[in-house]
Amino acid sequence: MQTNERKVAAMAIDWIERAQGLQLAVRDFVAGRRLEAHGELIDKYGPRDGALLCQFRASDERDIERAVTEARRAFEDGRWAKRSVQHRKDVLYNLASLIEKHVDELALLECLDVGKPIQDALTLDVPASAALIRSRPCRRLWRRSLRRAPARKG
C-alpha cells in the first residue's frame, strides 16, 4: 500500500479503540519459545496518557544464562550458520514481507511503546524496518558473503 493510501486507511481506524482491545504480554523469546522471565516485576505505562499498558518480569541472571546457552547451542549445531547465504537471505526477506503485512499492528505497538503519532509509525518507522532488510548495504553484504562462502545446501 502506498503512503497516501495508507494515510487515508489509517484515518478510518479508531486507533484508541483498537489499543484498548489489546492484551499485551512481554516474554523472553529463547530457542523458538516464549518464556516467562524471573526478575523483578515491571509496570509499563503508555506515554500518551500514563495508563498501565502491561506488567512483565525483567530477565534475571538465570534467564540470561538460559538464552546464552541456547544461542551457543544453536551456533554450534549450525542450524543457522551452516545454512547457505541464499537461504538466510530468503528468511530475512520473508521477515521483511511479514513486517509489511502486519504494518498496522506493529505501528500501533510502536505508538503505545514510545508515544509517537500513528502516521509516523505507519508511514516511516515500520516500513523503514522492512526496507532496511532489503537495503543496498544488506544486499552488498550478502553478495560478499556469497563470494566468500563455500557452497552449501539448504
Residue frames as qw, qx, qy, qz and C-alpha x, y, z in Angstrom:
[[0.000, 0.891, 0.453, 0.000, 0.00, 0.00, 0.00],
 [0.407, 0.498, -0.025, 0.765, 1.38, 3.41, -0.95],
 [0.240, -0.096, -0.475, 0.841, 1.95, 6.13, 1.63],
 [0.322, -0.080, -0.043, -0.942, -1.11, 8.26, 0.72],
 [0.681, -0.213, -0.576, -0.400, -3.37, 5.22, 0.62],
 [0.548, -0.173, -0.696, 0.430, -2.00, 4.15, 3.99],
 [0.017, 0.000, -0.318, 0.948, -2.74, 7.61, 5.45],
 [0.533, -0.148, -0.254, -0.793, -6.35, 7.53, 4.23],
 [0.719, -0.194, -0.659, -0.102, -6.85, 3.99, 5.53],
 [0.404, -0.059, -0.627, 0.664, -5.33, 4.95, 8.89],
 [0.213, -0.130, 0.147, -0.957, -7.78, 7.81, 9.35],
 [0.683, -0.203, -0.400, -0.577, -10.69, 5.34, 9.11],
 [0.678, -0.142, -0.685, 0.226, -9.38, 3.25, 12.01],
 [0.479, -0.805, 0.054, -0.346, -10.21, 4.05, 15.61],
 [0.548, 0.409, -0.621, 0.382, -6.70, 3.53, 16.95],
 [0.256, -0.397, 0.567, -0.675, -7.59, 4.24, 20.58],
 [0.868, -0.075, 0.133, -0.473, -10.35, 1.63, 20.49],
 [0.862, 0.312, -0.397, 0.050, -8.00, -0.84, 18.85],
 [0.252, 0.482, -0.646, 0.536, -5.34, -0.15, 21.50],
 [0.523, -0.329, 0.444, -0.649, -7.82, -0.68, 24.33],
 [0.944, 0.056, -0.037, -0.323, -8.67, -4.10, 22.93],
 [0.580, 0.494, -0.623, 0.177, -5.07, -5.31, 23.07],
 [0.841, -0.533, 0.089, -0.016, -3.81, -7.78, 25.64],
 [0.372, 0.763, -0.501, 0.171, -0.10, -7.06, 25.75],
 [0.908, -0.389, 0.130, 0.080, 2.31, -9.70, 27.01],
 [0.244, 0.806, -0.536, 0.061, 6.08, -9.34, 27.19],
 [0.948, -0.233, 0.213, 0.033, 8.06, -12.58, 27.26],
 [0.233, -0.592, 0.675, 0.372, 11.59, -13.70, 26.58],
 [0.866, 0.432, -0.070, -0.242, 11.96, -15.47, 23.25],
 [0.241, -0.599, 0.761, 0.069, 14.53, -18.26, 23.55],
 [0.173, -0.125, 0.955, 0.208, 15.07, -21.22, 21.22],
 [0.248, -0.204, -0.698, -0.640, 11.80, -20.58, 19.41],
 [0.389, -0.564, -0.727, 0.042, 9.70, -20.39, 22.57],
 [0.181, -0.692, 0.060, -0.696, 8.15, -17.58, 24.59],
 [0.626, -0.215, -0.647, 0.379, 9.25, -17.93, 28.19],
 [0.382, -0.894, -0.160, -0.173, 8.31, -16.12, 31.37],
 [0.381, 0.531, -0.473, 0.591, 11.24, -14.28, 32.93],
 [0.670, -0.439, -0.553, 0.230, 12.02, -14.48, 36.65],
 [0.344, 0.124, -0.252, 0.896, 13.26, -10.99, 37.55],
 [0.055, 0.334, 0.458, -0.822, 11.55, -8.03, 39.12],
 [0.270, 0.681, 0.679, 0.044, 8.02, -7.07, 38.07],
 [0.172, -0.129, 0.191, 0.958, 7.96, -4.06, 35.75],
 [0.313, 0.722, 0.521, -0.331, 4.98, -1.81, 35.10],
 [0.319, 0.108, 0.476, 0.813, 4.89, -0.45, 31.53],
 [0.170, 0.710, 0.417, -0.541, 2.95, 2.81, 31.24],
 [0.503, 0.602, 0.449, 0.428, 1.87, 4.38, 27.97],
 [0.332, -0.163, -0.031, 0.929, 3.48, 7.75, 27.27],
 [0.082, -0.456, -0.488, -0.740, 0.30, 9.09, 25.65],
 [0.496, -0.620, -0.189, -0.578, -1.88, 9.03, 28.75],
 [0.119, -0.498, 0.698, -0.501, 0.13, 7.35, 31.51],
 [0.886, -0.135, 0.058, -0.440, -2.20, 4.34, 31.61],
 [0.505, -0.380, 0.774, 0.033, -0.77, 0.97, 32.63],
 [0.604, 0.416, -0.495, -0.467, -0.22, -0.99, 29.41],
 [0.913, -0.021, -0.404, -0.044, 1.07, -4.22, 30.91],
 [0.501, -0.708, 0.486, -0.108, 3.20, -5.80, 33.59],
 [0.899, 0.304, -0.308, 0.070, 6.06, -8.14, 32.90],
 [0.762, -0.575, 0.172, 0.242, 9.10, -9.58, 34.58],
 [0.192, 0.838, -0.496, -0.125, 12.61, -8.46, 33.75],
 [0.896, 0.201, -0.377, 0.123, 15.07, -11.13, 32.77],
 [0.553, -0.765, 0.330, -0.023, 17.34, -12.13, 35.61],
 [0.092, -0.629, 0.752, 0.175, 20.72, -13.87, 35.58],
 [0.561, 0.052, 0.826, -0.036, 19.10, -17.33, 35.15],
 [0.614, 0.686, 0.333, -0.205, 17.09, -16.11, 32.16],
 [0.258, 0.855, -0.391, -0.222, 20.13, -14.57, 30.54],
 [0.306, -0.426, 0.846, 0.094, 22.21, -17.69, 31.14],
 [0.648, 0.318, 0.685, -0.101, 19.45, -19.81, 29.56],
 [0.532, 0.818, 0.071, -0.207, 19.37, -17.54, 26.50],
 [0.058, 0.773, -0.607, -0.174, 23.16, -17.55, 26.11],
 [0.485, -0.192, 0.853, 0.013, 23.29, -21.34, 26.48],
 [0.661, 0.508, 0.540, -0.111, 20.61, -21.81, 23.83],
 [0.386, 0.880, -0.175, -0.213, 22.28, -19.31, 21.49],
 [0.163, -0.610, 0.762, 0.144, 25.61, -21.12, 21.88],
 [0.599, 0.092, 0.795, -0.035, 23.90, -24.45, 21.18],
 [0.610, 0.717, 0.293, -0.168, 22.25, -23.04, 18.05],
 [0.194, 0.855, -0.435, -0.207, 25.57, -21.63, 16.86],
 [0.285, -0.462, 0.836, 0.078, 27.47, -24.85, 17.46],
 [0.612, 0.218, 0.759, -0.040, 24.93, -27.18, 15.90],
 [0.174, -0.130, 0.566, 0.795, 24.86, -24.98, 12.78],
 [0.285, 0.596, 0.747, -0.079, 21.10, -24.69, 12.39],
 [0.243, 0.935, 0.132, -0.224, 21.64, -21.14, 11.09],
 [0.186, -0.761, 0.479, 0.397, 25.37, -20.74, 10.48],
 [0.401, -0.137, 0.831, 0.360, 25.56, -23.76, 8.18],
 [0.515, 0.681, 0.501, -0.140, 22.66, -22.62, 6.03],
 [0.525, 0.335, 0.342, 0.704, 23.50, -21.19, 2.64],
 [0.086, -0.221, -0.073, 0.969, 23.74, -17.44, 2.28],
 [0.286, -0.191, -0.534, -0.772, 20.78, -17.57, -0.11],
 [0.461, -0.477, -0.748, -0.023, 18.65, -19.43, 2.44],
 [0.325, -0.446, -0.430, 0.714, 19.48, -16.89, 5.17],
 [0.044, 0.076, -0.212, -0.973, 18.70, -14.06, 2.77],
 [0.365, -0.332, -0.693, -0.526, 15.35, -15.67, 1.91],
 [0.426, -0.514, -0.680, 0.303, 14.48, -15.96, 5.61],
 [0.199, -0.384, -0.206, 0.878, 15.28, -12.31, 6.23],
 [0.172, -0.062, -0.435, -0.882, 13.33, -11.21, 3.14],
 [0.403, -0.462, -0.763, -0.203, 10.39, -13.22, 4.47],
 [0.329, -0.496, -0.495, 0.633, 10.72, -11.28, 7.73],
 [0.011, -0.178, 0.132, 0.975, 10.55, -8.02, 5.73],
 [0.315, -0.259, -0.661, -0.630, 7.39, -9.26, 4.00],
 [0.422, -0.520, -0.725, 0.159, 5.81, -10.14, 7.36],
 [0.203, -0.370, -0.253, 0.870, 6.64, -6.66, 8.68],
 [0.166, 0.017, -0.365, -0.916, 4.88, -5.14, 5.67],
 [0.390, -0.355, -0.783, -0.330, 1.90, -7.47, 6.05],
 [0.480, -0.613, -0.582, 0.236, 1.45, -6.51, 9.72],
 [0.277, 0.339, -0.074, 0.896, 2.28, -2.80, 9.43],
 [0.415, -0.637, -0.184, -0.623, -0.91, -1.69, 11.24],
 [0.828, -0.498, -0.255, 0.041, -0.32, -3.93, 14.25],
 [0.714, -0.042, -0.163, 0.680, 3.37, -3.08, 14.50],
 [0.104, 0.500, 0.037, 0.859, 2.69, 0.65, 14.13],
 [0.574, -0.673, -0.200, -0.421, 0.13, 0.55, 16.93],
 [0.850, -0.377, -0.208, 0.302, 2.56, -1.27, 19.22],
 [0.526, 0.210, -0.073, 0.821, 5.27, 1.28, 18.41],
 [0.165, -0.622, -0.109, -0.758, 2.90, 4.14, 19.24],
 [0.741, -0.615, -0.211, -0.168, 1.89, 2.56, 22.53],
 [0.832, -0.181, -0.174, 0.495, 5.52, 1.96, 23.44],
 [0.474, -0.041, -0.016, 0.880, 7.02, 5.36, 22.60],
 [0.053, 0.713, 0.434, -0.548, 4.01, 7.67, 22.24],
 [0.101, -0.243, 0.435, 0.861, 4.63, 8.81, 18.70],
 [0.581, 0.366, 0.043, -0.726, 1.87, 9.68, 16.21],
 [0.790, 0.169, 0.588, -0.051, 0.37, 6.71, 14.38],
 [0.627, 0.775, -0.012, -0.084, 1.05, 8.30, 10.98],
 [0.032, 0.788, -0.614, -0.019, 4.79, 8.38, 11.69],
 [0.535, -0.254, 0.803, -0.066, 4.85, 4.73, 12.67],
 [0.753, 0.435, 0.473, -0.141, 2.66, 3.70, 9.71],
 [0.599, 0.800, 0.020, 0.030, 4.47, 5.66, 7.02],
 [0.179, 0.827, -0.505, 0.169, 8.03, 5.93, 8.34],
 [0.379, -0.557, 0.702, -0.229, 9.19, 3.66, 11.15],
 [0.797, 0.018, 0.587, -0.140, 7.64, 0.31, 10.34],
 [0.785, 0.617, 0.052, -0.004, 8.11, 0.48, 6.55],
 [0.168, 0.833, -0.517, 0.100, 11.71, 1.58, 7.13],
 [0.605, -0.399, 0.679, -0.120, 12.34, -1.60, 9.12],
 [0.850, 0.310, 0.426, 0.013, 11.33, -3.76, 6.16],
 [0.523, 0.841, -0.120, 0.067, 13.21, -1.53, 3.73],
 [0.212, -0.781, 0.586, -0.043, 16.39, -1.77, 5.78],
 [0.764, -0.133, 0.631, 0.017, 16.38, -5.55, 5.50],
 [0.738, 0.508, 0.397, 0.199, 16.18, -5.21, 1.72],
 [0.028, 0.954, -0.129, -0.269, 18.53, -2.23, 1.51],
 [0.643, 0.687, -0.320, 0.109, 21.53, -1.88, -0.78],
 [0.079, -0.663, 0.691, -0.278, 24.09, -2.22, 2.06],
 [0.741, -0.156, 0.594, -0.270, 22.49, -5.50, 3.12],
 [0.878, 0.468, 0.066, -0.083, 22.48, -6.76, -0.47],
 [0.362, 0.760, -0.515, 0.160, 26.19, -5.88, -0.72],
 [0.400, -0.490, 0.718, -0.289, 26.94, -7.86, 2.43],
 [0.875, 0.123, 0.419, -0.210, 25.07, -10.87, 1.03],
 [0.737, 0.650, -0.185, 0.010, 26.97, -10.66, -2.25],
 [0.074, 0.709, -0.659, 0.240, 30.29, -10.52, -0.36],
 [0.640, -0.270, 0.651, -0.306, 29.20, -13.48, 1.74],
 [0.903, 0.363, 0.160, -0.164, 28.34, -15.43, -1.39],
 [0.537, 0.720, -0.426, 0.111, 31.82, -14.83, -2.81],
 [0.067, -0.590, 0.723, -0.353, 33.49, -15.99, 0.42],
 [0.725, -0.174, 0.514, -0.425, 31.22, -18.83, 1.47],
 [0.077, -0.150, 0.947, 0.275, 31.74, -22.41, 0.36],
 [0.540, -0.114, -0.493, -0.672, 28.77, -23.89, -1.48],
 [0.181, 0.013, 0.858, -0.480, 26.23, -25.36, 0.95],
 [0.242, -0.389, -0.779, -0.428, 22.86, -26.92, 0.58],
 [0.307, -0.623, -0.696, 0.182, 19.70, -25.59, 2.22]]
